[in-house]
Amino acid sequence: MGLPQEKLSALEARIAGLGLPQGGWSEAARADALSRLNAAGLPGRRDEYWKYTRPDTLVQPEAPEAAVLVTDEAPMFDGVDRLKIVFVDGVFDADASDDLTLDGVRIERLAEIADRDIHWGRELYGVLETRGQDPVARPLATLNTAFTTDGVVIHVTGTPSKPISLIYRHEDDRSDVMLHHLIKVDSGAEATILENGPAAARFNKVMEIDIADGGALHHVRSQGRDHDRRDATFTFARLGKESEFRSFTMTVNGVLTRNETVIELLGDDALAHVAGVCVGDGDNFHHDDTVFITHDAVNCESRQVFKKVLRNGATGVFQGKILVKPDAQKTDGYQISQSLLLDDDSQFLAKPELEIYADDVACSHGSTSGAIDEDQLFYLRARGVPMDQATDLLTLAFLAEAMEELADETLADHMLERLEGWLSRRR
Amino acid sequence: MLKIENLHVKLEEEDKQILKGVNLEVEAGKVHAIMGPNGSGKSTLSYVLSGRDGYEVTEGGATLEGEDLLELEPEERAAAGLFLAFQYPVEIPGVGNMTFLRTALNAQRKARGEEEMSAADFLKLIRAKAKDLKIDADMLKRPVNVGFSGGEKKRNEILQMAMLEPKMCVLDETDSGLDVDAMKLVSDGVNALRAEGRGFLVITHYQRLLDHIKPDVVHIMADGKIVKTGGPELALEVENNGYADILAEVA
């Protein structure tokens, strides 16, 4: 069965200018990805999974122009002791990056290892991405697997003394970038990965994360606030027994963001927390969190905590699912998605889903959408807090539950500073 | 201090007149009490004074030390020295009690052109004031009023009053939901704040609060008006005979 003509043309147009890298262990993975892509096609406006977010600009051949934001803000995570790896419009910048050697971790680049005959990356590259295509196709991630030439390849073998910080810089108004990262965490090993952007005018990023028994990975990300940038990101994680994965994302502006997170809890007693704070302004702001967590082992815990503050006609989307397989007894699943609408023009579209086949589980989910509470606002004002300041205080209070998912206080302070900056720019 | 003249107020949403010409003047250093049956307009008066939305002043006015209160935003009234102790203090999840108080205190100071209080000075001050009201460190750290008992909420109101040091305090049914011990604690807190330059307007349904906070003047409010004014003995009359006798007498 072939693709409908419309999808076929869209795919052909998109990949016309892209070359399939040849040679090495990755060749087979890329060929496989291309054939899967040919079968699935790229996301279209009529696809159910893209019902609330129009994929057009993510799919079209050329990246729409995105001006580089000029700001005198201090760079994110400035002052945090970390190992820096810098990509400028997707190109690795060796001069701006630190030496990639660090105890407890081995850091390489996809561009260096992809054409080797043998590398552990073979067991991970495109593997979790492929697993993540069922039951819902994620063709932009497949596109990434087929054509991406660079990214970081991180093997965590111990407990590195500082976070590994991926810094994305955007300097070209028309840059169209794909990166593909692999992270393998050994049994008992633990690391923190930081990411901050914006990466490009249009950015397609895949991160495949494999955490062995008893391993832990903390992922903290700040997506840059260039107004016109477009991001489609995919985080695939597979968790072994008693392992832990925590992912926190803050998004401040950007015209279009689709963050997909696909997590499989495959070993007993594993834990996965994924949280997001997003603040958006204006009727061309669109932010989409799409999460799919599969419980396929006993006594695992998962949490999805997403909060969005929307104003001046901004749109927020949440599609979150918890799938509990028949043998995943004692599952503890929690999902909350909430939006604070600062005016009548903004909107929040939520599709929370639970699909449970085990009979001894505790799963809860909730989704709300609301305005600033008038009674709370009056109480603050009656105590002398001016209207704007009171609104800001209540806005940050609304985000608190998601912010608490970021346990590291220093990193949380950096995030908070950005949020306060965003709030102050309203006036 | 606080002067209310011929105040007429109706609900904005429905065309219903609540206050029908209230006249009242609270002098500095004095405690005035307003008593009255349910629905007489007591709480409306407190909300109108503090600037809550939903009310329309159709006639008359109110001034604080000569300044037109009704022209001011709620936060400006607070900075001018007006304080309302809420009948139902509002819970604010996600905002710590200390953060809330410090933000309020410094916002008021800023509005008055005064210097903000340093974190260290603030901490010292709040610890001392909280101790008097038997408010422990945990209550200070928790989100504003979240999970507080009725008594804790009212004590928290008095703590705010003590910290903000207003000129004019309006207490709206502060005794509601309090047991005897809590009433004593709250009253002691209020009495400690009685001072020459400060006025109080204590709104209550029952006389018992006035056993602890001794008023100088007692007003009886009914159907949107002050119908009778007298000394503390008026409160006892209400206690003994109920409102019906007084209302019949003035009718």
Interface residues (C-beta under 8 A of the other chain):
Chain A: E374 D375 Q376 F378 Y379 L380 R381 A382 R383 G384 V385 P386 M387 Q389 A390 L393 L394 L396 A397 F398 L399 A400 E401
Chain B: S50 G51 R52 D53 E73 P74 E75 R77 A78 A79 L84 F86 P89 V90 E91 I92 P93 G94 V95 T99 F100 T103 A104 L105 A107 Q108 A111 P143 Q160 L164
